[in-house]
Amino acid sequence: MHTTGFVKYAGALVAIAICSACGASTAVSPSNAALDGRLTTAEHPNLSRLPRYATILPDRHAKSKTFEYIINDYGTYASIFDYPKSDKQIGTIENVGGQGCTNVLYGYGKKTFWIVAGPAQISLYRVEQKLLRSLSVSVGNPSSCAMDTSGDLAVGILYDNSGSGGGDVVIFKNASGSGIVYKTTLSREYFDGYDPNGNLFADGLTGDYGFELIELPKGSSKFETITTSNTVKFPGSVQWDGKYLDVTDQEAASMYQYTVSGTKATLKGTVSLTGSSDCAQTWIATGVVYCADAGDYGAEVFKYPAGGSPIAIFSGNFDLPLGVVAAEK
């Protein structure tokens, strides 16, 4: 398998290649989740951590009901946190990697969440880390995932099985079965997300490495291109925030809030993620947004929609953080 990463450093696309050592498996791992090799970057980012900002934490003795999963490089692991009880890692899910999603559009998922778990697989877990089942993504290597309010699961494809193309989206009705493949105009699909009306949005790169936002309107079988009123430098997360469709710009360290009418997305606000290096996937929860910071090999918490400097920085083990999702018991 050959693949190009959906993270970037210093304004340039970073090529990612396969090497020969894969992470060890554990009892919580899917039986076929391990990759043949784990991904390494062509150039290493600056590994120095951000200076610690004042962390806002409530009573640490309270029993946590919310959990955050910082999902690392393909074929590695997800680091588990229980913020706001603590900003320190409390557990690990082995042999997963990439992105995650859950059964709400924003906020904290209800009891379960999905994580990409192999070169052709995505797996469902119960909070905190119990493996429930897996789905096969046979058309290629999954990058993103999103769920609508009815429980359908959309999985984006970074590369197809030939390794020469990608950009498809596979939708699993009721998060089961073999899925229906939808073609797109993207050559690489990076992130996707639903709005409350069941419209699916995705972003990624075109054949000439330009940013593109696309939409599959509910009930349609064809994606259409959405024009943004501002320039997005590099594709990031696509997520509904309760009012706007948000697109994270990895290069600008910002989240753009849009209203969408027809095939045009109009910018209504910008949320600055000050101090982050490269937020690959972001997840909007309740009053906060979590950043899987691939450029800093870590994760930060920002106020949402206020943005600004981090209110917390997670402390734990990280191996090129690419994804983040939050769920509650």
C-alpha positions as CSV (number, residue, x, y, z in Angstrom):
1,M,0.0,0.0,0.0
2,H,1.3,3.5,-0.9
3,T,-0.3,6.5,0.6
4,T,-0.1,10.3,0.9
5,G,-0.8,11.8,4.3
6,F,-3.6,14.2,5.0
7,V,-1.4,16.3,7.2
8,K,1.1,19.1,6.3
9,Y,4.0,20.9,7.7
10,A,5.6,24.3,7.0
11,G,3.1,25.0,4.2
12,A,4.0,21.9,2.1
13,L,2.3,18.6,1.5
14,V,4.3,15.8,3.2
15,A,4.6,12.5,1.4
16,I,4.1,9.4,3.6
17,A,5.6,6.0,2.9
18,I,5.3,2.6,4.4
19,C,8.1,1.1,6.5
20,S,8.5,-2.4,7.8
21,A,7.8,-2.4,11.6
22,C,4.2,-2.7,12.8
23,G,2.8,-2.0,16.3
24,A,2.1,-4.9,18.7
25,S,-1.5,-6.2,19.2
26,T,-3.5,-6.4,22.4
27,A,-6.7,-7.9,23.6
28,V,-8.7,-4.8,22.7
29,S,-7.4,-4.8,19.1
30,P,-9.5,-6.0,16.1
31,S,-8.1,-9.4,15.0
32,N,-7.2,-8.1,11.5
33,A,-6.6,-4.5,12.3
34,A,-2.8,-4.4,12.1
35,L,-1.3,-2.8,9.0
36,D,1.6,-4.4,7.1
37,G,3.7,-1.5,8.1
38,R,3.3,1.8,9.9
39,L,3.5,5.2,8.2
40,T,6.5,7.5,8.5
41,T,6.8,11.0,7.3
42,A,9.3,12.0,4.7
43,E,10.5,14.8,6.9
44,H,10.1,15.0,10.7
45,P,8.1,18.0,12.1
46,N,9.5,20.0,15.0
47,L,8.8,17.8,18.1
48,S,9.1,20.5,20.7
49,R,5.9,21.0,22.6
50,L,4.0,24.2,23.0
51,P,4.5,26.2,26.2
52,R,1.9,25.1,28.7
53,Y,-1.0,27.5,29.1
54,A,-3.2,27.6,32.2
55,T,-5.2,24.4,32.2
56,I,-8.9,24.7,33.2
57,L,-9.8,21.6,35.1
58,P,-12.8,21.0,37.5
59,D,-12.7,18.7,40.5
60,R,-10.4,15.8,39.7
61,H,-12.2,13.5,42.2
62,A,-15.4,13.6,40.3
63,K,-16.1,10.4,38.3
64,S,-15.6,11.1,34.6
65,K,-18.3,10.3,32.1
66,T,-16.7,11.9,29.0
67,F,-13.7,10.6,27.1
68,E,-11.5,11.8,24.3
69,Y,-9.6,9.7,21.9
70,I,-6.5,11.1,20.2
71,I,-6.0,8.7,17.2
72,N,-2.4,8.4,16.0
73,D,-0.7,7.3,12.8
74,Y,-2.1,4.4,10.9
75,G,-1.5,1.0,12.5
76,T,-0.4,2.5,15.9
77,Y,-2.9,3.3,18.7
78,A,-5.4,5.8,20.1
79,S,-4.6,7.6,23.4
80,I,-7.5,7.9,25.8
81,F,-8.2,10.9,28.0
82,D,-11.0,11.9,30.4
83,Y,-10.9,15.7,30.1
84,P,-12.1,17.8,31.9
85,K,-11.4,15.5,34.8
86,S,-7.7,15.4,33.8
87,D,-5.4,16.3,30.9
88,K,-3.3,13.1,31.4
89,Q,-3.6,9.9,29.4
90,I,-5.6,7.2,31.1
91,G,-5.5,4.3,28.5
92,T,-4.7,3.1,25.0
93,I,-6.5,1.3,22.2
94,E,-3.9,-0.6,20.1
95,N,-3.7,-1.3,16.4
96,V,-5.9,1.6,15.2
97,G,-5.0,4.8,13.5
98,G,-6.3,7.6,11.3
99,Q,-9.6,9.3,12.2
100,G,-12.7,8.7,14.3
101,C,-16.3,9.7,14.5
102,T,-19.4,9.1,16.6
103,N,-23.2,9.1,16.6
104,V,-23.7,12.8,17.1
105,L,-22.9,15.7,14.7
106,Y,-21.1,17.6,17.5
107,G,-20.7,17.3,21.2
108,Y,-20.1,14.0,23.0
109,G,-21.1,10.7,21.3
110,K,-23.6,8.5,23.1
111,K,-21.8,5.4,24.4
112,T,-20.0,4.3,21.1
113,F,-17.5,5.6,18.6
114,W,-15.8,4.5,15.4
115,I,-12.0,4.4,14.6
116,V,-10.3,3.5,11.4
117,A,-8.6,0.2,12.3
118,G,-6.6,-1.0,9.3
119,P,-5.9,-0.6,5.6
120,A,-9.5,-1.8,4.8
121,Q,-11.4,-1.7,8.1
122,I,-13.2,0.6,10.5
123,S,-14.2,-0.6,14.0
124,L,-16.9,0.3,16.5
125,Y,-16.0,0.6,20.2
126,R,-18.1,1.1,23.3
127,V,-16.8,3.7,25.8
128,E,-14.3,3.4,27.2
129,Q,-12.5,0.9,24.9
130,K,-14.5,-2.3,24.3
131,L,-14.4,-3.5,20.7
132,L,-17.9,-4.3,19.4
133,R,-17.5,-5.1,15.7
134,S,-15.8,-4.0,12.5
135,L,-16.8,-3.2,8.9
136,S,-14.8,-4.0,5.8
137,V,-13.9,-1.1,3.5
138,S,-13.0,-3.1,0.5
139,V,-12.5,-0.4,-2.1
140,G,-9.4,1.2,-0.5
141,N,-7.7,2.7,2.4
142,P,-10.1,4.7,4.7
143,S,-9.2,8.2,5.8
144,S,-12.3,9.8,7.4
145,C,-15.7,8.9,8.9
146,A,-18.9,10.6,9.8
147,M,-22.4,9.6,11.0
148,D,-25.7,11.3,10.3
149,T,-28.6,11.5,12.7
150,S,-30.2,8.3,11.3
151,G,-27.1,6.2,12.0
152,D,-25.6,6.0,8.5
153,L,-21.8,5.8,8.4
154,A,-19.8,7.6,5.7
155,V,-16.2,6.5,5.2
156,G,-13.9,8.5,3.0
157,I,-11.2,6.8,0.9
158,L,-7.7,8.2,0.8
159,Y,-6.3,5.7,-1.7
160,D,-8.0,3.0,-3.7
161,N,-6.7,-0.6,-3.8
162,S,-4.5,0.2,-6.8
163,G,-2.7,2.9,-4.8
164,S,-3.0,5.2,-7.7
165,G,-6.1,7.2,-6.9
166,G,-8.7,7.8,-4.3
167,G,-11.4,10.3,-3.3
168,D,-14.4,7.9,-3.1
169,V,-16.9,7.9,-0.2
170,V,-18.5,4.6,1.0
171,I,-21.8,5.0,2.9
172,F,-23.0,2.1,5.1
173,K,-26.7,2.2,5.7
174,N,-27.4,1.9,9.4
175,A,-23.6,1.4,9.8
176,S,-23.8,-2.1,8.5
177,G,-23.4,-4.2,5.4
178,S,-21.0,-3.7,2.6
179,G,-21.7,-0.1,1.8
180,I,-22.4,1.9,-1.4
181,V,-19.5,3.6,-3.2
182,Y,-19.9,7.2,-4.3
183,K,-17.4,8.7,-6.8
184,T,-16.2,12.3,-6.2
185,T,-14.1,14.8,-8.0
186,L,-11.4,14.5,-5.4
187,S,-8.2,12.6,-5.9
188,R,-7.7,12.3,-2.1
189,E,-10.6,12.5,0.3
190,Y,-9.4,13.7,3.7
191,F,-12.4,14.7,6.0
192,D,-16.2,14.5,6.0
193,G,-19.2,15.5,8.1
194,Y,-23.0,15.6,7.9
195,D,-25.3,18.5,8.6
196,P,-28.6,18.0,10.4
197,N,-30.5,17.7,7.2
198,G,-28.6,14.6,6.1
199,N,-26.4,16.4,3.6
200,L,-22.8,15.0,3.5
201,F,-19.9,17.3,3.0
202,A,-16.3,16.3,2.4
203,D,-13.0,18.0,1.5
204,G,-9.6,17.0,0.1
205,L,-7.3,17.6,-2.8
206,T,-8.0,17.6,-6.5
207,G,-5.7,16.1,-9.1
208,D,-3.6,19.3,-9.1
209,Y,-3.4,19.4,-5.3
210,G,-5.9,22.2,-4.9
211,F,-8.4,22.3,-2.0
212,E,-12.0,21.3,-2.8
213,L,-15.2,21.1,-0.8
214,I,-17.9,18.9,-2.1
215,E,-21.5,17.9,-1.0
216,L,-23.7,14.9,-1.5
217,P,-27.2,16.3,-0.9
218,K,-29.5,14.0,0.9
219,G,-31.3,11.7,-1.5
220,S,-28.8,12.4,-4.3
221,S,-26.4,9.9,-5.9
222,K,-23.9,12.5,-7.1
223,F,-21.5,14.8,-5.2
224,E,-21.3,18.5,-6.3
225,T,-18.6,21.1,-5.8
226,I,-19.2,23.8,-3.2
227,T,-17.4,27.1,-3.7
228,T,-16.2,28.8,-0.6
229,S,-16.2,32.7,-0.3
230,N,-12.7,32.6,1.1
231,T,-9.6,30.7,0.3
232,V,-8.9,27.5,2.3
233,K,-5.2,26.7,2.1
234,F,-5.2,23.1,3.1
235,P,-8.1,20.7,3.9
236,G,-9.1,20.0,7.5
237,S,-12.0,18.6,9.4
238,V,-15.6,19.1,8.2
239,Q,-18.1,19.2,11.0
240,W,-21.5,20.8,11.8
241,D,-21.3,22.9,15.0
242,G,-25.0,23.4,15.7
243,K,-25.3,26.5,13.5
244,Y,-22.6,26.5,10.9
245,L,-20.7,24.0,8.7
246,D,-17.1,24.3,9.9
247,V,-14.0,23.6,7.8
248,T,-10.7,23.5,9.5
249,D,-7.7,24.9,7.6
250,Q,-4.6,23.0,8.6
251,E,-2.2,25.6,7.2
252,A,-4.0,28.7,8.7
253,A,-4.6,27.1,12.1
254,S,-8.2,28.3,11.8
255,M,-11.8,26.9,11.6
256,Y,-14.1,28.6,9.1
257,Q,-17.8,28.8,9.9
258,Y,-20.0,28.7,6.8
259,T,-23.6,28.9,5.8
260,V,-24.3,26.9,2.6
261,S,-26.8,27.9,0.0
262,G,-27.0,25.9,-3.3
263,T,-23.3,25.4,-4.3
264,K,-21.9,28.3,-2.4
265,A,-20.5,28.4,1.2
266,T,-20.4,31.9,2.7
267,L,-17.9,32.6,5.5
268,K,-19.7,33.8,8.7
269,G,-16.9,33.5,11.2
270,T,-13.3,32.4,11.9
271,V,-12.2,30.4,15.0
272,S,-8.5,30.8,15.6
273,L,-6.5,27.9,17.0
274,T,-3.6,30.0,18.2
275,G,-0.4,28.1,19.1
276,S,-1.4,24.9,17.3
277,S,1.1,23.6,14.7
278,D,-1.1,21.4,12.5
279,C,-4.6,20.4,13.7
280,A,-5.4,17.4,11.4
281,Q,-8.8,16.3,12.7
282,T,-10.6,18.6,15.1
283,W,-13.7,17.7,17.1
284,I,-16.3,20.2,18.4
285,A,-17.7,19.2,21.7
286,T,-19.6,21.3,24.3
287,G,-17.9,24.7,24.6
288,V,-14.6,23.3,23.4
289,V,-12.9,22.0,20.3
290,Y,-10.2,19.2,20.5
291,C,-7.2,19.3,18.1
292,A,-5.1,16.3,17.1
293,D,-1.9,18.2,16.5
294,A,0.2,16.3,14.0
295,G,2.7,19.1,13.7
296,D,3.4,19.1,17.5
297,Y,2.9,15.4,18.2
298,G,0.3,16.2,20.8
299,A,-3.2,17.5,21.4
300,E,-4.8,20.7,22.6
301,V,-8.1,21.9,23.9
302,F,-9.5,25.3,22.8
303,K,-12.6,27.2,23.7
304,Y,-15.3,27.1,21.1
305,P,-16.4,29.3,19.4
306,A,-14.1,31.8,21.1
307,G,-10.9,30.1,19.9
308,G,-7.6,31.8,20.9
309,S,-4.9,30.1,22.9
310,P,-5.3,26.5,24.3
311,I,-7.0,26.1,27.6
312,A,-5.4,22.7,28.1
313,I,-2.7,20.6,26.5
314,F,-2.9,16.8,26.8
315,S,-0.1,14.9,28.3
316,G,0.6,11.3,27.2
317,N,2.0,9.1,24.4
318,F,1.6,10.2,20.8
319,D,2.7,9.0,17.4
320,L,1.7,11.5,14.8
321,P,-1.8,12.4,16.0
322,L,-4.2,12.4,13.0
323,G,-7.7,12.1,14.5
324,V,-9.8,12.9,17.5
325,V,-13.3,12.1,18.7
326,A,-15.2,12.5,22.0
327,A,-17.8,10.3,23.6
328,E,-19.6,9.7,26.9
329,K,-20.9,6.7,28.9
